Amino acid sequence: MLIKNSKTDICSNRFGGDGDVIIEHYLDEKLLNDSVVMYAKVTLKPGCNLGYHQHTGNSETIVVLQGTAEYNDNGTPMLLHPGDTVHCPSGESHSIGNAKDAAEDLLLQALVIKC
């Protein structure tokens, strides 16, 4: 099945973060019987981030496609690079962002699944 009508959302200050988050959805929830909340490419321009938030009733897996991510895993900061994968299970918290002085956009692949 070729999917041609993907949706793009631009979310300002998502989860209390800074700047705009561009979410290019690969699939919508209805296509996967509402088991997948989001499967998308996420773009964070320099200085933009998703604020620290907790996952409840779902988990998120993120793959870094381009750039260096500033990631907070339950209070532990770390840098992620292209090819790195992180997982935030239900009940845990995280944030992710692109440094203000970054030379390029941060591109991520994100999969959020209901638990």
Biopython code that builds the backbone (N, CA, C, O; Angstrom):
import numpy as np
from Bio.PDB.StructureBuilder import StructureBuilder

atoms = [
    (1, "MET", "N", (0.848, -1.168, 0.000)),
    (1, "MET", "CA", (0.000, 0.000, 0.000)),
    (1, "MET", "C", (0.898, 1.237, 0.000)),
    (1, "MET", "O", (1.676, 1.434, 0.934)),
    (2, "LEU", "N", (0.803, 2.041, -0.999)),
    (2, "LEU", "CA", (1.547, 3.297, -1.083)),
    (2, "LEU", "C", (0.771, 4.374, -0.335)),
    (2, "LEU", "O", (-0.416, 4.586, -0.585)),
    (3, "ILE", "N", (1.446, 5.042, 0.573)),
    (3, "ILE", "CA", (0.796, 6.091, 1.365)),
    (3, "ILE", "C", (1.239, 7.442, 0.818)),
    (3, "ILE", "O", (2.424, 7.773, 0.836)),
    (4, "LYS", "N", (0.276, 8.214, 0.334)),
    (4, "LYS", "CA", (0.594, 9.491, -0.293)),
    (4, "LYS", "C", (0.132, 10.687, 0.523)),
    (4, "LYS", "O", (0.642, 11.790, 0.327)),
    (5, "ASN", "N", (-0.798, 10.506, 1.415)),
    (5, "ASN", "CA", (-1.395, 11.643, 2.124)),
    (5, "ASN", "C", (-0.888, 11.759, 3.555)),
    (5, "ASN", "O", (-1.679, 11.790, 4.498)),
    (6, "SER", "N", (0.423, 11.823, 3.718)),
    (6, "SER", "CA", (0.940, 11.968, 5.071)),
    (6, "SER", "C", (0.700, 13.395, 5.564)),
    (6, "SER", "O", (0.616, 14.336, 4.774)),
    (7, "LYS", "N", (0.594, 13.533, 6.875)),
    (7, "LYS", "CA", (0.259, 14.802, 7.497)),
    (7, "LYS", "C", (1.497, 15.378, 8.174)),
    (7, "LYS", "O", (2.305, 14.637, 8.733)),
    (8, "THR", "N", (1.646, 16.703, 8.123)),
    (8, "THR", "CA", (2.723, 17.391, 8.828)),
    (8, "THR", "C", (2.112, 18.342, 9.845)),
    (8, "THR", "O", (1.227, 19.133, 9.520)),
    (9, "ASP", "N", (2.597, 18.256, 11.089)),
    (9, "ASP", "CA", (2.183, 19.158, 12.159)),
    (9, "ASP", "C", (3.370, 20.010, 12.567)),
    (9, "ASP", "O", (4.504, 19.532, 12.594)),
    (10, "ILE", "N", (3.112, 21.270, 12.883)),
    (10, "ILE", "CA", (4.122, 22.141, 13.472)),
    (10, "ILE", "C", (3.609, 22.518, 14.852)),
    (10, "ILE", "O", (2.586, 23.188, 14.986)),
    (11, "CYS", "N", (4.331, 22.079, 15.875)),
    (11, "CYS", "CA", (3.904, 22.270, 17.262)),
    (11, "CYS", "C", (4.863, 23.232, 17.951)),
    (11, "CYS", "O", (6.064, 22.970, 18.022)),
    (12, "SER", "N", (4.342, 24.332, 18.455)),
    (12, "SER", "CA", (5.159, 25.305, 19.174)),
    (12, "SER", "C", (5.252, 24.931, 20.649)),
    (12, "SER", "O", (4.262, 24.550, 21.273)),
    (13, "ASN", "N", (6.453, 25.047, 21.188)),
    (13, "ASN", "CA", (6.698, 24.842, 22.623)),
    (13, "ASN", "C", (6.128, 23.519, 23.131)),
    (13, "ASN", "O", (5.488, 23.474, 24.181)),
    (14, "ARG", "N", (6.363, 22.456, 22.388)),
    (14, "ARG", "CA", (5.810, 21.133, 22.724)),
    (14, "ARG", "C", (6.349, 20.658, 24.065)),
    (14, "ARG", "O", (7.559, 20.662, 24.292)),
    (15, "PHE", "N", (5.466, 20.257, 24.938)),
    (15, "PHE", "CA", (5.792, 19.811, 26.296)),
    (15, "PHE", "C", (6.583, 20.874, 27.053)),
    (15, "PHE", "O", (7.402, 20.548, 27.912)),
    (16, "GLY", "N", (6.341, 22.138, 26.735)),
    (16, "GLY", "CA", (7.031, 23.228, 27.416)),
    (16, "GLY", "C", (8.415, 23.516, 26.872)),
    (16, "GLY", "O", (9.171, 24.281, 27.472)),
    (17, "GLY", "N", (8.757, 22.914, 25.744)),
    (17, "GLY", "CA", (10.066, 23.135, 25.133)),
    (17, "GLY", "C", (10.130, 24.453, 24.388)),
    (17, "GLY", "O", (9.183, 25.240, 24.404)),
    (18, "ASP", "N", (11.256, 24.683, 23.736)),
    (18, "ASP", "CA", (11.497, 25.919, 22.991)),
    (18, "ASP", "C", (11.346, 25.712, 21.492)),
    (18, "ASP", "O", (11.780, 24.695, 20.951)),
    (19, "GLY", "N", (10.731, 26.680, 20.823)),
    (19, "GLY", "CA", (10.653, 26.680, 19.372)),
    (19, "GLY", "C", (9.608, 25.741, 18.812)),
    (19, "GLY", "O", (8.756, 25.216, 19.530)),
    (20, "ASP", "N", (9.699, 25.545, 17.505)),
    (20, "ASP", "CA", (8.745, 24.712, 16.768)),
    (20, "ASP", "C", (9.310, 23.319, 16.529)),
    (20, "ASP", "O", (10.492, 23.154, 16.228)),
    (21, "VAL", "N", (8.449, 22.331, 16.667)),
    (21, "VAL", "CA", (8.776, 20.944, 16.358)),
    (21, "VAL", "C", (7.983, 20.576, 15.113)),
    (21, "VAL", "O", (6.759, 20.706, 15.089)),
    (22, "ILE", "N", (8.674, 20.122, 14.091)),
    (22, "ILE", "CA", (8.024, 19.734, 12.837)),
    (22, "ILE", "C", (7.887, 18.211, 12.841)),
    (22, "ILE", "O", (8.879, 17.486, 12.910)),
    (23, "ILE", "N", (6.640, 17.739, 12.766)),
    (23, "ILE", "CA", (6.358, 16.303, 12.821)),
    (23, "ILE", "C", (5.743, 15.878, 11.495)),
    (23, "ILE", "O", (4.627, 16.273, 11.159)),
    (24, "GLU", "N", (6.492, 15.063, 10.743)),
    (24, "GLU", "CA", (6.012, 14.531, 9.465)),
    (24, "GLU", "C", (5.588, 13.084, 9.699)),
    (24, "GLU", "O", (6.427, 12.185, 9.763)),
    (25, "HIS", "N", (4.280, 12.868, 9.826)),
    (25, "HIS", "CA", (3.739, 11.548, 10.153)),
    (25, "HIS", "C", (3.901, 10.594, 8.968)),
    (25, "HIS", "O", (3.562, 10.929, 7.833)),
    (26, "TYR", "N", (4.427, 9.399, 9.254)),
    (26, "TYR", "CA", (4.491, 8.347, 8.237)),
    (26, "TYR", "C", (3.130, 7.668, 8.118)),
    (26, "TYR", "O", (2.655, 7.389, 7.017)),
    (27, "LEU", "N", (2.510, 7.406, 9.270)),
    (27, "LEU", "CA", (1.235, 6.697, 9.339)),
    (27, "LEU", "C", (0.360, 7.383, 10.370)),
    (27, "LEU", "O", (0.863, 8.089, 11.244)),
    (28, "ASP", "N", (-0.933, 7.185, 10.274)),
    (28, "ASP", "CA", (-1.803, 7.710, 11.324)),
    (28, "ASP", "C", (-2.321, 6.552, 12.180)),
    (28, "ASP", "O", (-2.205, 5.386, 11.801)),
    (29, "GLU", "N", (-2.888, 6.887, 13.328)),
    (29, "GLU", "CA", (-3.350, 5.884, 14.283)),
    (29, "GLU", "C", (-4.388, 4.943, 13.683)),
    (29, "GLU", "O", (-4.388, 3.747, 13.975)),
    (30, "LYS", "N", (-5.255, 5.470, 12.862)),
    (30, "LYS", "CA", (-6.346, 4.652, 12.307)),
    (30, "LYS", "C", (-5.820, 3.516, 11.437)),
    (30, "LYS", "O", (-6.398, 2.429, 11.408)),
    (31, "LEU", "N", (-4.719, 3.771, 10.728)),
    (31, "LEU", "CA", (-4.161, 2.749, 9.839)),
    (31, "LEU", "C", (-3.655, 1.544, 10.636)),
    (31, "LEU", "O", (-3.655, 0.421, 10.133)),
    (32, "LEU", "N", (-3.229, 1.775, 11.864)),
    (32, "LEU", "CA", (-2.680, 0.694, 12.682)),
    (32, "LEU", "C", (-3.571, 0.365, 13.879)),
    (32, "LEU", "O", (-3.077, 0.007, 14.949)),
    (33, "ASN", "N", (-4.880, 0.489, 13.694)),
    (33, "ASN", "CA", (-5.872, 0.111, 14.709)),
    (33, "ASN", "C", (-5.634, 0.798, 16.051)),
    (33, "ASN", "O", (-5.861, 0.202, 17.104)),
    (34, "ASP", "N", (-5.180, 2.040, 16.017)),
    (34, "ASP", "CA", (-4.965, 2.855, 17.216)),
    (34, "ASP", "C", (-3.913, 2.305, 18.175)),
    (34, "ASP", "O", (-3.838, 2.770, 19.313)),
    (35, "SER", "N", (-3.099, 1.334, 17.760)),
    (35, "SER", "CA", (-2.054, 0.817, 18.642)),
    (35, "SER", "C", (-0.796, 1.685, 18.601)),
    (35, "SER", "O", (-0.019, 1.706, 19.555)),
    (36, "VAL", "N", (-0.604, 2.394, 17.501)),
    (36, "VAL", "CA", (0.537, 3.292, 17.355)),
    (36, "VAL", "C", (0.034, 4.723, 17.477)),
    (36, "VAL", "O", (-0.814, 5.158, 16.698)),
    (37, "VAL", "N", (0.558, 5.451, 18.454)),
    (37, "VAL", "CA", (0.173, 6.843, 18.659)),
    (37, "VAL", "C", (0.824, 7.723, 17.604)),
    (37, "VAL", "O", (0.187, 8.614, 17.042)),
    (38, "MET", "N", (2.122, 7.458, 17.336)),
    (38, "MET", "CA", (2.840, 8.267, 16.350)),
    (38, "MET", "C", (4.009, 7.480, 15.779)),
    (38, "MET", "O", (4.747, 6.818, 16.510)),
    (39, "TYR", "N", (4.165, 7.560, 14.479)),
    (39, "TYR", "CA", (5.344, 7.054, 13.783)),
    (39, "TYR", "C", (5.680, 8.156, 12.801)),
    (39, "TYR", "O", (4.942, 8.378, 11.841)),
    (40, "ALA", "N", (6.811, 8.866, 13.034)),
    (40, "ALA", "CA", (7.042, 10.090, 12.278)),
    (40, "ALA", "C", (8.512, 10.462, 12.216)),
    (40, "ALA", "O", (9.332, 9.975, 12.995)),
    (41, "LYS", "N", (8.824, 11.336, 11.272)),
    (41, "LYS", "CA", (10.113, 12.028, 11.239)),
    (41, "LYS", "C", (9.906, 13.346, 11.962)),
    (41, "LYS", "O", (8.965, 14.084, 11.668)),
    (42, "VAL", "N", (10.790, 13.639, 12.910)),
    (42, "VAL", "CA", (10.693, 14.850, 13.712)),
    (42, "VAL", "C", (11.905, 15.721, 13.414)),
    (42, "VAL", "O", (13.041, 15.246, 13.433)),
    (43, "THR", "N", (11.656, 17.004, 13.139)),
    (43, "THR", "CA", (12.738, 17.956, 12.861)),
    (43, "THR", "C", (12.772, 19.011, 13.951)),
    (43, "THR", "O", (11.761, 19.637, 14.269)),
    (44, "LEU", "N", (13.964, 19.194, 14.518)),
    (44, "LEU", "CA", (14.201, 20.251, 15.504)),
    (44, "LEU", "C", (15.300, 21.154, 14.953)),
    (44, "LEU", "O", (16.443, 20.725, 14.795)),
    (45, "LYS", "N", (14.957, 22.380, 14.667)),
    (45, "LYS", "CA", (15.930, 23.354, 14.189)),
    (45, "LYS", "C", (16.852, 23.737, 15.345)),
    (45, "LYS", "O", (16.511, 23.469, 16.497)),
    (46, "PRO", "N", (18.006, 24.353, 15.083)),
    (46, "PRO", "CA", (18.886, 24.769, 16.170)),
    (46, "PRO", "C", (18.130, 25.604, 17.212)),
    (46, "PRO", "O", (17.378, 26.517, 16.873)),
    (47, "GLY", "N", (18.348, 25.267, 18.482)),
    (47, "GLY", "CA", (17.696, 25.961, 19.590)),
    (47, "GLY", "C", (16.327, 25.427, 19.955)),
    (47, "GLY", "O", (15.718, 25.916, 20.906)),
    (48, "CYS", "N", (15.824, 24.443, 19.236)),
    (48, "CYS", "CA", (14.495, 23.892, 19.507)),
    (48, "CYS", "C", (14.614, 22.590, 20.298)),
    (48, "CYS", "O", (15.582, 21.843, 20.157)),
    (49, "ASN", "N", (13.606, 22.340, 21.131)),
    (49, "ASN", "CA", (13.596, 21.099, 21.906)),
    (49, "ASN", "C", (12.187, 20.705, 22.311)),
    (49, "ASN", "O", (11.271, 21.526, 22.345)),
    (50, "LEU", "N", (12.044, 19.439, 22.613)),
    (50, "LEU", "CA", (10.831, 18.901, 23.225)),
    (50, "LEU", "C", (11.076, 18.929, 24.719)),
    (50, "LEU", "O", (12.057, 18.354, 25.189)),
    (51, "GLY", "N", (10.211, 19.583, 25.481)),
    (51, "GLY", "CA", (10.391, 19.702, 26.920)),
    (51, "GLY", "C", (10.332, 18.364, 27.644)),
    (51, "GLY", "O", (9.835, 17.371, 27.113)),
    (52, "TYR", "N", (10.845, 18.361, 28.854)),
    (52, "TYR", "CA", (10.872, 17.167, 29.696)),
    (52, "TYR", "C", (9.447, 16.727, 30.001)),
    (52, "TYR", "O", (8.637, 17.520, 30.483)),
    (53, "HIS", "N", (9.143, 15.472, 29.722)),
    (53, "HIS", "CA", (7.794, 14.964, 29.927)),
    (53, "HIS", "C", (7.830, 13.469, 30.249)),
    (53, "HIS", "O", (8.787, 12.765, 29.929)),
    (54, "GLN", "N", (6.757, 13.011, 30.891)),
    (54, "GLN", "CA", (6.630, 11.605, 31.261)),
    (54, "GLN", "C", (5.697, 10.890, 30.301)),
    (54, "GLN", "O", (4.690, 11.444, 29.861)),
    (55, "HIS", "N", (6.045, 9.653, 29.984)),
    (55, "HIS", "CA", (5.163, 8.807, 29.170)),
    (55, "HIS", "C", (4.295, 7.973, 30.108)),
    (55, "HIS", "O", (4.799, 7.294, 31.002)),
    (56, "THR", "N", (2.997, 8.037, 29.889)),
    (56, "THR", "CA", (2.044, 7.277, 30.689)),
    (56, "THR", "C", (1.111, 6.543, 29.732)),
    (56, "THR", "O", (0.368, 7.167, 28.975)),
    (57, "GLY", "N", (1.155, 5.237, 29.773)),
    (57, "GLY", "CA", (0.296, 4.438, 28.898)),
    (57, "GLY", "C", (0.844, 4.251, 27.505)),
    (57, "GLY", "O", (0.190, 3.654, 26.649)),
    (58, "ASN", "N", (2.052, 4.762, 27.269)),
    (58, "ASN", "CA", (2.712, 4.549, 25.976)),
    (58, "ASN", "C", (4.215, 4.618, 26.171)),
    (58, "ASN", "O", (4.699, 5.108, 27.191)),
    (59, "SER", "N", (4.944, 4.126, 25.190)),
    (59, "SER", "CA", (6.397, 4.176, 25.206)),
    (59, "SER", "C", (6.873, 4.822, 23.910)),
    (59, "SER", "O", (6.161, 4.816, 22.906)),
    (60, "GLU", "N", (8.086, 5.380, 23.940)),
    (60, "GLU", "CA", (8.621, 6.030, 22.747)),
    (60, "GLU", "C", (10.025, 5.531, 22.457)),
    (60, "GLU", "O", (10.867, 5.430, 23.349)),
    (61, "THR", "N", (10.254, 5.223, 21.201)),
    (61, "THR", "CA", (11.580, 4.865, 20.712)),
    (61, "THR", "C", (11.994, 5.928, 19.703)),
    (61, "THR", "O", (11.228, 6.268, 18.801)),
    (62, "ILE", "N", (13.213, 6.451, 19.858)),
    (62, "ILE", "CA", (13.725, 7.508, 18.988)),
    (62, "ILE", "C", (15.033, 7.046, 18.367)),
    (62, "ILE", "O", (15.896, 6.501, 19.055)),
    (63, "VAL", "N", (15.178, 7.265, 17.056)),
    (63, "VAL", "CA", (16.424, 7.018, 16.342)),
    (63, "VAL", "C", (16.904, 8.356, 15.802)),
    (63, "VAL", "O", (16.144, 9.073, 15.151)),
    (64, "VAL", "N", (18.161, 8.696, 16.067)),
    (64, "VAL", "CA", (18.738, 9.934, 15.540)),
    (64, "VAL", "C", (19.173, 9.678, 14.100)),
    (64, "VAL", "O", (19.964, 8.775, 13.828)),
    (65, "LEU", "N", (18.644, 10.488, 13.184)),
    (65, "LEU", "CA", (18.973, 10.359, 11.760)),
    (65, "LEU", "C", (20.060, 11.340, 11.338)),
    (65, "LEU", "O", (20.903, 11.016, 10.501)),
    (66, "GLN", "N", (20.042, 12.550, 11.922)),
    (66, "GLN", "CA", (20.998, 13.605, 11.545)),
    (66, "GLN", "C", (21.182, 14.544, 12.731)),
    (66, "GLN", "O", (20.225, 14.845, 13.444)),
    (67, "GLY", "N", (22.399, 15.001, 12.940)),
    (67, "GLY", "CA", (22.678, 15.979, 13.980)),
    (67, "GLY", "C", (23.071, 15.325, 15.292)),
    (67, "GLY", "O", (23.180, 14.103, 15.391)),
    (68, "THR", "N", (23.281, 16.168, 16.297)),
    (68, "THR", "CA", (23.619, 15.722, 17.648)),
    (68, "THR", "C", (22.490, 16.146, 18.575)),
    (68, "THR", "O", (22.149, 17.326, 18.653)),
    (69, "ALA", "N", (21.920, 15.187, 19.268)),
    (69, "ALA", "CA", (20.789, 15.448, 20.159)),
    (69, "ALA", "C", (21.273, 15.603, 21.589)),
    (69, "ALA", "O", (22.129, 14.853, 22.057)),
    (70, "GLU", "N", (20.706, 16.595, 22.280)),
    (70, "GLU", "CA", (20.894, 16.736, 23.717)),
    (70, "GLU", "C", (19.704, 16.018, 24.354)),
    (70, "GLU", "O", (18.570, 16.495, 24.291)),
    (71, "TYR", "N", (19.975, 14.878, 24.961)),
    (71, "TYR", "CA", (18.915, 14.009, 25.475)),
    (71, "TYR", "C", (18.987, 13.956, 26.990)),
    (71, "TYR", "O", (20.074, 13.899, 27.566)),
    (72, "ASN", "N", (17.820, 13.976, 27.640)),
    (72, "ASN", "CA", (17.719, 13.839, 29.084)),
    (72, "ASN", "C", (16.912, 12.577, 29.360)),
    (72, "ASN", "O", (15.718, 12.519, 29.064)),
    (73, "ASP", "N", (17.561, 11.579, 29.921)),
    (73, "ASP", "CA", (16.941, 10.293, 30.214)),
    (73, "ASP", "C", (16.686, 10.203, 31.712)),
    (73, "ASP", "O", (17.574, 9.799, 32.462)),
    (74, "ASN", "N", (15.486, 10.573, 32.164)),
    (74, "ASN", "CA", (15.130, 10.516, 33.578)),
    (74, "ASN", "C", (16.109, 11.296, 34.453)),
    (74, "ASN", "O", (16.456, 10.857, 35.549)),
    (75, "GLY", "N", (16.549, 12.448, 33.967)),
    (75, "GLY", "CA", (17.459, 13.290, 34.731)),
    (75, "GLY", "C", (18.926, 13.104, 34.399)),
    (75, "GLY", "O", (19.768, 13.833, 34.923)),
    (76, "THR", "N", (19.255, 12.151, 33.545)),
    (76, "THR", "CA", (20.640, 11.918, 33.150)),
    (76, "THR", "C", (20.862, 12.487, 31.747)),
    (76, "THR", "O", (20.329, 11.954, 30.774)),
    (77, "PRO", "N", (21.651, 13.572, 31.636)),
    (77, "PRO", "CA", (21.896, 14.151, 30.314)),
    (77, "PRO", "C", (22.913, 13.325, 29.521)),
    (77, "PRO", "O", (23.839, 12.744, 30.088)),
    (78, "MET", "N", (22.723, 13.287, 28.212)),
    (78, "MET", "CA", (23.655, 12.592, 27.322)),
    (78, "MET", "C", (23.536, 13.167, 25.924)),
    (78, "MET", "O", (22.529, 13.788, 25.583)),
    (79, "LEU", "N", (24.564, 12.957, 25.117)),
    (79, "LEU", "CA", (24.532, 13.348, 23.710)),
    (79, "LEU", "C", (24.283, 12.113, 22.864)),
    (79, "LEU", "O", (24.856, 11.052, 23.110)),
    (80, "LEU", "N", (23.420, 12.260, 21.860)),
    (80, "LEU", "CA", (23.115, 11.180, 20.925)),
    (80, "LEU", "C", (23.560, 11.601, 19.536)),
    (80, "LEU", "O", (23.492, 12.778, 19.182)),
    (81, "HIS", "N", (24.017, 10.631, 18.751)),
    (81, "HIS", "CA", (24.543, 10.893, 17.418)),
    (81, "HIS", "C", (23.794, 10.041, 16.387)),
    (81, "HIS", "O", (23.086, 9.106, 16.761)),
    (82, "PRO", "N", (23.944, 10.354, 15.096)),
    (82, "PRO", "CA", (23.237, 9.574, 14.073)),
    (82, "PRO", "C", (23.441, 8.070, 14.256)),
    (82, "PRO", "O", (24.562, 7.587, 14.414)),
    (83, "GLY", "N", (22.329, 7.356, 14.230)),
    (83, "GLY", "CA", (22.334, 5.911, 14.416)),
    (83, "GLY", "C", (22.029, 5.483, 15.840)),
    (83, "GLY", "O", (21.675, 4.327, 16.076)),
    (84, "ASP", "N", (22.162, 6.411, 16.806)),
    (84, "ASP", "CA", (21.832, 6.077, 18.194)),
    (84, "ASP", "C", (20.321, 5.918, 18.354)),
    (84, "ASP", "O", (19.537, 6.638, 17.736)),
    (85, "THR", "N", (19.931, 4.967, 19.192)),
    (85, "THR", "CA", (18.527, 4.693, 19.472)),
    (85, "THR", "C", (18.310, 4.728, 20.976)),
    (85, "THR", "O", (19.089, 4.154, 21.736)),
    (86, "VAL", "N", (17.243, 5.408, 21.406)),
    (86, "VAL", "CA", (16.874, 5.439, 22.823)),
    (86, "VAL", "C", (15.417, 5.017, 22.958)),
    (86, "VAL", "O", (14.621, 5.149, 22.028)),
    (87, "HIS", "N", (15.091, 4.508, 24.138)),
    (87, "HIS", "CA", (13.729, 4.041, 24.406)),
    (87, "HIS", "C", (13.277, 4.600, 25.753)),
    (87, "HIS", "O", (14.014, 4.526, 26.736)),
    (88, "CYS", "N", (12.080, 5.153, 25.798)),
    (88, "CYS", "CA", (11.490, 5.680, 27.026)),
    (88, "CYS", "C", (10.198, 4.902, 27.288)),
    (88, "CYS", "O", (9.179, 5.165, 26.649)),
    (89, "PRO", "N", (10.233, 3.936, 28.232)),
    (89, "PRO", "CA", (9.028, 3.152, 28.519)),
    (89, "PRO", "C", (7.998, 3.936, 29.319)),
    (89, "PRO", "O", (8.305, 4.984, 29.887)),
    (90, "SER", "N", (6.801, 3.433, 29.359)),
    (90, "SER", "CA", (5.731, 4.041, 30.143)),
    (90, "SER", "C", (6.181, 4.189, 31.589)),
    (90, "SER", "O", (6.773, 3.279, 32.169)),
    (91, "GLY", "N", (5.887, 5.358, 32.161)),
    (91, "GLY", "CA", (6.265, 5.644, 33.535)),
    (91, "GLY", "C", (7.589, 6.378, 33.665)),
    (91, "GLY", "O", (7.915, 6.875, 34.743)),
    (92, "GLU", "N", (8.354, 6.453, 32.586)),
    (92, "GLU", "CA", (9.634, 7.161, 32.621)),
    (92, "GLU", "C", (9.524, 8.484, 31.863)),
    (92, "GLU", "O", (8.540, 8.740, 31.169)),
    (93, "SER", "N", (10.565, 9.323, 32.013)),
    (93, "SER", "CA", (10.535, 10.678, 31.452)),
    (93, "SER", "C", (11.783, 10.968, 30.621)),
    (93, "SER", "O", (12.836, 10.357, 30.800)),
    (94, "HIS", "N", (11.621, 11.924, 29.707)),
    (94, "HIS", "CA", (12.759, 12.338, 28.880)),
    (94, "HIS", "C", (12.485, 13.680, 28.221)),
    (94, "HIS", "O", (11.363, 14.188, 28.239)),
    (95, "SER", "N", (13.537, 14.240, 27.639)),
    (95, "SER", "CA", (13.438, 15.401, 26.755)),
    (95, "SER", "C", (14.524, 15.249, 25.703)),
    (95, "SER", "O", (15.470, 14.480, 25.876)),
    (96, "ILE", "N", (14.378, 15.998, 24.599)),
    (96, "ILE", "CA", (15.381, 15.938, 23.540)),
    (96, "ILE", "C", (15.410, 17.273, 22.824)),
    (96, "ILE", "O", (14.371, 17.899, 22.614)),
    (97, "GLY", "N", (16.611, 17.707, 22.449)),
    (97, "GLY", "CA", (16.711, 18.994, 21.792)),
    (97, "GLY", "C", (17.937, 19.129, 20.919)),
    (97, "GLY", "O", (18.820, 18.272, 20.901)),
    (98, "ASN", "N", (17.962, 20.233, 20.197)),
    (98, "ASN", "CA", (19.060, 20.595, 19.312)),
    (98, "ASN", "C", (19.713, 21.851, 19.884)),
    (98, "ASN", "O", (19.020, 22.826, 20.174)),
    (99, "ALA", "N", (21.005, 21.842, 20.048)),
    (99, "ALA", "CA", (21.721, 22.975, 20.638)),
    (99, "ALA", "C", (21.501, 24.258, 19.832)),
    (99, "ALA", "O", (21.320, 24.215, 18.615)),
    (100, "LYS", "N", (21.518, 25.393, 20.527)),
    (100, "LYS", "CA", (21.326, 26.695, 19.869)),
    (100, "LYS", "C", (22.371, 26.954, 18.802)),
    (100, "LYS", "O", (22.080, 27.585, 17.786)),
    (101, "ASP", "N", (23.593, 26.470, 19.026)),
    (101, "ASP", "CA", (24.681, 26.720, 18.076)),
    (101, "ASP", "C", (24.899, 25.558, 17.105)),
    (101, "ASP", "O", (25.947, 25.486, 16.463)),
    (102, "ALA", "N", (23.930, 24.653, 16.989)),
    (102, "ALA", "CA", (24.058, 23.504, 16.081)),
    (102, "ALA", "C", (24.196, 23.974, 14.632)),
    (102, "ALA", "O", (23.591, 24.965, 14.223)),
    (103, "ALA", "N", (24.995, 23.248, 13.878)),
    (103, "ALA", "CA", (25.235, 23.588, 12.475)),
    (103, "ALA", "C", (24.145, 23.068, 11.546)),
    (103, "ALA", "O", (24.083, 23.466, 10.382)),
    (104, "GLU", "N", (23.283, 22.182, 12.047)),
    (104, "GLU", "CA", (22.259, 21.586, 11.187)),
    (104, "GLU", "C", (21.016, 21.249, 11.997)),
    (104, "GLU", "O", (21.038, 21.238, 13.228)),
    (105, "ASP", "N", (19.940, 20.979, 11.283)),
    (105, "ASP", "CA", (18.712, 20.524, 11.924)),
    (105, "ASP", "C", (18.955, 19.146, 12.548)),
    (105, "ASP", "O", (19.759, 18.359, 12.049)),
    (106, "LEU", "N", (18.257, 18.875, 13.629)),
    (106, "LEU", "CA", (18.256, 17.555, 14.245)),
    (106, "LEU", "C", (17.075, 16.797, 13.658)),
    (106, "LEU", "O", (15.931, 17.237, 13.769)),
    (107, "LEU", "N", (17.354, 15.653, 13.032)),
    (107, "LEU", "CA", (16.300, 14.818, 12.444)),
    (107, "LEU", "C", (16.202, 13.524, 13.232)),
    (107, "LEU", "O", (17.202, 12.851, 13.483)),
    (108, "LEU", "N", (14.983, 13.191, 13.617)),
    (108, "LEU", "CA", (14.729, 12.002, 14.426)),
    (108, "LEU", "C", (13.631, 11.176, 13.789)),
    (108, "LEU", "O", (12.778, 11.696, 13.070)),
    (109, "GLN", "N", (13.663, 9.887, 14.061)),
    (109, "GLN", "CA", (12.533, 9.022, 13.743)),
    (109, "GLN", "C", (11.941, 8.620, 15.086)),
    (109, "GLN", "O", (12.655, 8.114, 15.952)),
    (110, "ALA", "N", (10.651, 8.839, 15.265)),
    (110, "ALA", "CA", (10.004, 8.572, 16.543)),
    (110, "ALA", "C", (8.840, 7.610, 16.371)),
    (110, "ALA", "O", (8.030, 7.740, 15.453)),
    (111, "LEU", "N", (8.777, 6.640, 17.280)),
    (111, "LEU", "CA", (7.689, 5.667, 17.305)),
    (111, "LEU", "C", (7.121, 5.636, 18.704)),
    (111, "LEU", "O", (7.822, 5.285, 19.653)),
    (112, "VAL", "N", (5.842, 6.005, 18.846)),
    (112, "VAL", "CA", (5.152, 5.984, 20.130)),
    (112, "VAL", "C", (4.062, 4.921, 20.041)),
    (112, "VAL", "O", (3.187, 4.969, 19.176)),
    (113, "ILE", "N", (4.142, 3.955, 20.965)),
    (113, "ILE", "CA", (3.217, 2.813, 20.949)),
    (113, "ILE", "C", (2.454, 2.761, 22.256)),
    (113, "ILE", "O", (3.031, 2.959, 23.326)),
    (114, "LYS", "N", (1.153, 2.495, 22.177)),
    (114, "LYS", "CA", (0.343, 2.323, 23.387)),
    (114, "LYS", "C", (0.738, 1.049, 24.103)),
    (114, "LYS", "O", (1.032, 0.035, 23.470)),
    (115, "CYS", "N", (0.745, 1.105, 25.431)),
    (115, "CYS", "CA", (1.098, -0.083, 26.241)),
    (115, "CYS", "C", (-0.162, -0.730, 26.792)),
    (115, "CYS", "O", (-0.081, -1.736, 27.496)),
]
sb = StructureBuilder()
sb.init_structure("model")
sb.init_model(0)
sb.init_chain("A")
sb.init_seg("    ")
for serial, (resi, resn, name, xyz) in enumerate(atoms, 1):
    if name == "N":
        sb.init_residue(resn, " ", resi, " ")
    sb.init_atom(name, np.array(xyz, "f"), 0.0, 1.0, " ", f" {name:<3s}", serial, name[0])
structure = sb.get_structure()
